[in-house]
Amino acid sequence: MRAMNLTLLTDLYQLTMMQGYFKNPTNQVVVFDMFYRKNPCDGGYAIAAGLEQVIEYIKGLNFSYEDIEYLKSLNLFDADFLEYLRSFHFSGDIYAIPEGTVVFPREPLLKVIAPIMEAQLVETAILNIINHQSLIATKAARVVYAARGDGIMEFGLRRAQGPDAGIYGARAAMIAGCIGTSNVLTGAMFNVPVKGTHAHSWIMSFPDEYTAFKTYANLYPNACILLVDTYDTLKSGVPNAIRVFKEMRESGIELKNYGIRMDSGDLAYLSKKVYKMLAEAGFEDATISASSDLDEYLIDSLKTQGAKINSWGVGTNLITSKDNPAFGGVYKLAAIKDKEDDTFVPKIKLSENTEKITNPGNKTIYRIYDKETGKIRADLICLADETFDESQDMIIFDPVETWKKTKIHGGTYTLRELLKPVFIKGECVYPSPSVMEIRDYCTREKATLWDETLRLVNPHEVYVDLSDKLYKIKSELLEKMSMSGLE
């Protein structure tokens, strides 16, 4: 993103619609919501990520001479519209949920309030950026949860779908709780820890395994993780590693950040044998690291089997979110500003699929926390100007199965508004935290989830409800639309 102008990172129909709006001089101010409908991986939550790159994209919106010449060559756009694009800049407002926040279906992760031409142009890039990073952050959070406190290293660059997916996927994985990445460019760009060991080719390039281990230990005595499965893990790899560790200790080297890595075989069985061999040799504190096509389900299974692994390198299945390769975020029109009284007129999209019916209006989100535990009770989508008194009882209800109601007694809950101003009148007002700061924030966010929501299989659903006012507006619009279809 630092090297490219991404202004043309959009779908062609955004530009053809823009020209249509340009020819219609109203250029209404509108509200668009970016949200998703279903948690990835059949999980109980998602992690918002990618906002910093959205900010960079919005700041950099600028049609260059080359952009205009290319658009001209398509023979779709009139000269007056192309002239307008030469001085284009984003002048609207953007509100967003901060990166690292746990989020749930149907609530706006990002809201754009802008002239419709501007709001339309930015749709594709916003979806591209937030969908990707939120997906990988969510997958990584599940992997981190499965490891039960062990460190997760992101090793996926070579299997990512291209350089950008590797760079920003690693960034998202760090936000979600990984302790480091093998991706050096991500480390340099975002000041996050980079980690790694060595390849099987290192072992094979030496006359024997011991010499390869010894040479590596001499080079990196304070980061000596030896790959032990090139030939035979138990008969060759681990004994040679132990030999090297003993020689290091005898020479006065303080052993720290040392241990072994396995990349194949029955990891549960092998790790138990390896731990016993290391412990009997006096190296019970050695790191036992594993890789080999890991994901949250395999890590959880290995932990359940009592595997003696305390460090995990996760690559392909994390960086590609292999079992759920798309986040599914959408960007929908929610309101149009009335020029006469400057209020927002709610708009709704209908569908035969109930899940695809949108929530109308200019909205915000309040998170309801249990005051005693600090855990999330529910999220409440409401109109942007609504306020609530924490001392008063609150009745929330399922917006689809409305008979399902919960009364939350005043004084037992706290509220937090999730959407924060990012751009106001085209100017950025939001300072992006560092990746490691977002990571710490994300760790605190995950701690607000109940264990039942965190579990990998069949998690408890966190309720996302509508305020009474918003539900009434939605119901009235649905009734009006259904009646108009009968005419």
C-alpha positions, 0 to 999 in steps of 0.5 A: 500500500505504501508503494501503490496508488489504490484509487483504481482498486474498485469495481468498474460499476462503482465508476459508471454509477459515479458518472450517473450520479455526476450527471444527476446534480443532486449528489445526495449525502448517504449512509452506508454500513459495512457489516457481515452476516455470519461468523467465520468458521462457525465460531461465536465471534469475529475480530475487526481488523484492517482499519489502519489500511482503510485510513491509508487508502482514504488519505491516498484517494487521488486520480493520477494523470495515468488513472485518468488516461486509462479511464479515458481509453475505456470509452465509457466516461465523458470528458466533464466527468473525467475532469471532475475526477482530476480534483477528486478527494474524499470529503465525508465522515467515516465511523468504525469499530476499532481494530482488535474489537470482538464483533458480531453479525449484522452490526456495522463495523464501519459506517460511511456518511458522504456524498453518494459518489464518494461513498460508492467509490470507496465500497470495494476497497473497504470491503477488500481490506476489512474482509481479508484482515478480519477473516485472518484475525478471527482465524488466528484468534481461534488458533491462539485460543486452542493453544491454551496459553502456548505461543503461536508463531505465524508461518504462512507467507509462502502459502498466502495468496500473494504478497499482500495477503502474506503481509497483511494476513501476518499483521492481522494474525499478530493483532489476534494474539500471535507472538511473532511472524516469520514474515520479515517485511511485516516485521519491518513495516509494523514493528512486530516480532519476527521469529524462525528456525531453519529448514531441512535443507540446512541439515541436508547441506552438511555432512551429518546432522550433528555438524549442522546442529553444532554450526547453527548453535555456534551462530545463534546460541541465544535462539537455538531451536533445532529441527529434529525430523530430517532423518529420524526424530527419536534415533537421530534428531533428538540425540544430536540436539541433546549432544549440542545442548550439553556442549553448549552448557559445558562451554558456559553458554546460558541456555535460553530460547533453545529447544527443538522443532518437529514438522512431521509424524505423530506429534502427540506420541513424539512430543511425549517421547521427546520431552522424556529424553530432554528431561532425562538429559536435564533439559526439561525447560527446552522449547518443544515446537511443532508445525505440520499443517496445524489448525485450531482443531488439531492443536486442540486435539493434541492438547487434549491428548497431553502432547508435550508441545509448548510452541506452535508454528501455524502456516497454511491453515491460518494465513488462508483461513483454509476451512473458511476462505471468505469473511462475507462482509457487505456494504449496504445503503442505510439512509439518505439525507433529506435536503429540506430538513437535514434529517436522514431518511431510512432505507431498507433492502428487502430479500426473501432471505431474512438474514439479507434484510438490512437494518435501516437508518443512521445507526450506532452500536452500544455494547452491554457488559455485565457490571460484576464480571465485565463479560458481554451481555449483548450488543444493541444497534440503535439510532445514532442519536439515542442515549440510554441510562445505565441506572434504568432497567433495559429490556432487549429482545431478539429482532427476529424472534421478538418473543425472546426478551431479556430484562437487564436490571438498572445498575447491573450493566455498563454501556460502551459505544463501539463506533468511533469517528475516523474521518470528519469532513474528509479529515482523519481524526483517528490516530491508529495505534501500533499493531502491538498496542492493538494486540494488547487491546484485542487480548482484553477484548477476548477476555470479555467473551464468555467461555461458552462463546469462545469454544470452537464447536457449537459456541453460544451466540452473543445477541445483537438486538435492535433498540425499540425505535430502530425496530419500529422504523424497520417494521414500518418500512417492511410493512410499507414495502409489503403493502406496495407490492400488493398494489 
